[in-house]
Amino acid sequence: QVRLVESGGGLVQAGGSLRLSCATSGFDFNSYSISWFRQAPGQERTFVAGIKWNGEHTPRTDSILGRSTISRDPAKGTVDLQINDLKTEDTATYYCAKDRGLGFPLVSTDRARYDVWGQGTQVTVSS
């Protein structure tokens, strides 16, 4: 059974940092890209960051570019997203998701490309 479980969310003050982790199981971790999306109340779920199955493509949305890193650990089957200098607009539920395509050349920002999602982890940034 394919499973993704997020952790690491919480309440943090603006300017702080968080490291979100996505633990995966039930599939070949080295064959599928993993991405992070976020959804604020009343808004659509949007792409935040992703990492290609071989780690060579790591796109991020403009709003976190320069203050974030995404990494993968094949030994653990995890994908971590570190966001620094957090802003109140980063407040959302963060989800990780598995690309439905085996060995696709690039990470997709289209949520329709993702077939398995975690349950989400809440990030709240206070001013």
Phi, psi and chi 1 to 4 in degrees:
 res  aa     phi    psi   chi1   chi2   chi3   chi4
   1 GLN       -  126.3  179.7 -175.9    2.0      -
   2 VAL   -74.4  132.4  177.4      -      -      -
   3 ARG  -144.7  140.4 -164.1  160.5  177.1 -116.1
   4 LEU  -130.1  132.2  -72.5   78.9      -      -
   5 VAL  -132.1  119.7  179.8      -      -      -
   6 GLU   -90.1  152.4  -57.3   93.8  -22.3      -
   7 SER  -153.3  167.4   61.5      -      -      -
   8 GLY   103.7   -4.3      -      -      -      -
   9 GLY   -72.7  173.3      -      -      -      -
  10 GLY   164.3 -168.5      -      -      -      -
  11 LEU  -100.7  127.9  174.2   63.5      -      -
  12 VAL  -142.9  150.2   63.1      -      -      -
  13 GLN   -78.6  152.7  -74.4 -169.2  -31.6      -
  14 ALA   -55.7  137.2      -      -      -      -
  15 GLY    95.1  -13.9      -      -      -      -
  16 GLY   -82.1 -173.0      -      -      -      -
  17 SER  -131.9  155.1  -61.5      -      -      -
  18 LEU  -140.5  149.0  -85.1  179.7      -      -
  19 ARG  -121.6  112.2 -171.8  175.2 -174.0   87.8
  20 LEU   -93.3  143.1  -53.4  179.8      -      -
  21 SER  -127.5  141.1 -172.9      -      -      -
  22 CYS  -119.9  111.5  175.1      -      -      -
  23 ALA   -94.2  126.7      -      -      -      -
  24 THR  -115.6  157.2   73.5      -      -      -
  25 SER  -161.1  159.6   60.3      -      -      -
  26 GLY    89.4    7.2      -      -      -      -
  27 PHE  -153.5  170.8   65.7   98.7      -      -
  28 ASP   -77.4  100.8 -177.3   -0.5      -      -
  29 PHE   -57.5  -29.4 -178.1   76.2      -      -
  30 ASN   -86.4   10.9  -67.1  -41.3      -      -
  31 SER  -121.2   -6.2  -65.6      -      -      -
  32 TYR  -132.5  138.5  -65.2   88.3      -      -
  33 SER   -74.2  152.1  -60.6      -      -      -
  34 ILE  -125.9  137.2  -59.5  -67.4      -      -
  35 SER  -131.6  161.9  -70.8      -      -      -
  36 TRP  -111.8  136.8  -74.0   90.0      -      -
  37 PHE  -125.1  163.2  -69.9   75.3      -      -
  38 ARG  -140.2  153.8   65.8 -174.0  177.1 -171.2
  39 GLN  -141.0  119.0 -173.6  169.3   20.0      -
  40 ALA   -91.8  157.5      -      -      -      -
  41 PRO   -55.1  128.5  -26.9   35.0      -      -
  42 GLY    79.3    4.8      -      -      -      -
  43 GLN  -120.8  164.4  -61.9 -174.0   19.7      -
  44 GLU   -74.5  158.0  -70.5 -170.6   -8.6      -
  45 ARG   -78.4  126.0 -168.0  172.9  -62.3 -171.5
  46 THR  -126.9  154.8   57.8      -      -      -
  47 PHE   -67.5  138.2  176.8   85.6      -      -
  48 VAL  -114.5  -53.0  177.0      -      -      -
  49 ALA  -163.1  155.0      -      -      -      -
  50 GLY  -149.4  163.2      -      -      -      -
  51 ILE  -139.5  128.9 -172.4  162.4      -      -
  52 LYS   -64.8  157.5 -173.3  176.9  172.2  179.6
  53 TRP   -56.8  -25.8   46.5  -89.5      -      -
  54 ASN  -106.2    6.9   62.3    1.8      -      -
  55 GLY    80.7    3.8      -      -      -      -
  56 GLU   -88.2  -12.2  -67.7 -177.6   -9.8      -
  57 HIS  -130.1  119.4 -175.3 -141.4      -      -
  58 THR  -133.3   68.4   56.4      -      -      -
  59 PRO   -70.1  150.1   28.8  -36.5      -      -
  60 ARG  -138.5  151.2  -80.0  156.9  -74.3  161.0
  61 THR   -67.1  151.4 -168.4      -      -      -
  62 ASP   -56.7  -35.3  -73.2  -11.9      -      -
  63 SER   -67.4  -18.6   65.5      -      -      -
  64 ILE  -116.6   -0.8   66.0  167.4      -      -
  65 LEU   -62.6  135.3 -160.2   59.5      -      -
  66 GLY    92.2  -13.6      -      -      -      -
  67 ARG  -133.8   24.7   58.0 -174.7 -179.5   97.2
  68 SER  -147.0  156.4   63.3      -      -      -
  69 THR  -139.0  147.5   55.7      -      -      -
  70 ILE  -124.8  138.5 -174.7  167.6      -      -
  71 SER  -144.6  161.2   59.1      -      -      -
  72 ARG  -131.8  147.6   61.9 -167.1  -63.0  -83.0
  73 ASP  -123.3   98.6 -174.5  -22.2      -      -
  74 PRO   -60.2  -31.0  -24.0   34.7      -      -
  75 ALA   -66.1  -33.3      -      -      -      -
  76 LYS  -101.0  -16.5  -63.9 -179.8 -179.7  178.3
  77 GLY    70.5   36.5      -      -      -      -
  78 THR  -120.9  152.3   56.7      -      -      -
  79 VAL  -126.4  123.0  172.6      -      -      -
  80 ASP  -109.0  143.6  -72.1   -4.4      -      -
  81 LEU  -124.3  117.3  174.7   65.0      -      -
  82 GLN  -103.9  126.5  170.7  102.2   12.7      -
  83 ILE  -121.6  124.8  -54.5  177.5      -      -
  84 ASN  -106.0  169.1  -56.7  -45.3      -      -
  85 ASP    47.5   52.0 -170.9   23.6      -      -
  86 LEU   -60.2  144.1  -77.2  159.0      -      -
  87 LYS  -119.9  157.8  -53.9  177.9 -173.2  -56.6
  88 THR   -58.4  -30.4   55.4      -      -      -
  89 GLU   -72.5   -6.3   51.1  -96.3   40.5      -
  90 ASP   -80.7   -8.4  -66.3  -40.7      -      -
  91 THR   -61.6  124.0  -64.8      -      -      -
  92 ALA  -179.9  171.4      -      -      -      -
  93 THR   -90.6  130.1  -59.5      -      -      -
  94 TYR  -104.7  131.2  -75.2   69.7      -      -
  95 TYR  -121.9  140.6  -59.4   87.5      -      -
  96 CYS  -103.7  154.1   62.8      -      -      -
  97 ALA  -148.0  151.6      -      -      -      -
  98 LYS  -101.7  132.4  169.1 -168.9  159.8  -68.3
  99 ASP   -64.6  138.7 -167.2  -32.8      -      -
 100 ARG   -76.0  -15.7   67.6  177.2   67.7 -112.4
 101 GLY   -93.9  130.7      -      -      -      -
 102 LEU   -75.6  118.2  174.9   65.4      -      -
 103 GLY    63.8   29.5      -      -      -      -
 104 PHE   -60.6  145.8  -87.8   27.6      -      -
 105 PRO   -69.9  -27.9   24.0  -33.9      -      -
 106 LEU  -134.5  153.9  -65.7  174.3      -      -
 107 VAL   -72.7  135.5  174.1      -      -      -
 108 SER   -97.9  144.0  174.0      -      -      -
 109 THR   -94.3   -1.2   61.5      -      -      -
 110 ASP   -86.9  117.5 -178.7   -0.1      -      -
 111 ARG   -65.1  -18.3   64.8  175.1 -172.6 -115.6
 112 ALA   -68.0  -15.5      -      -      -      -
 113 ARG   -80.4   -6.7  -99.0  -86.9  -66.2  -84.9
 114 TYR  -108.8  132.1  -64.9   84.1      -      -
 115 ASP  -109.2  -17.3   59.7   -6.6      -      -
 116 VAL  -132.7  133.0 -178.4      -      -      -
 117 TRP  -124.6  151.3  -63.8   77.1      -      -
 118 GLY   -81.1 -178.7      -      -      -      -
 119 GLN   -85.4  -12.4   82.7  -71.3  -10.7      -
 120 GLY    96.5  153.2      -      -      -      -
 121 THR  -135.0  133.8 -173.8      -      -      -
 122 GLN   -83.6  131.9  177.1   66.7   37.5      -
 123 VAL  -119.3  122.7  171.6      -      -      -
 124 THR  -123.4  123.1  -57.6      -      -      -
 125 VAL  -110.8  120.5 -177.1      -      -      -
 126 SER   -98.4  149.4   63.7      -      -      -
 127 SER   -87.1      -   58.7      -      -      -
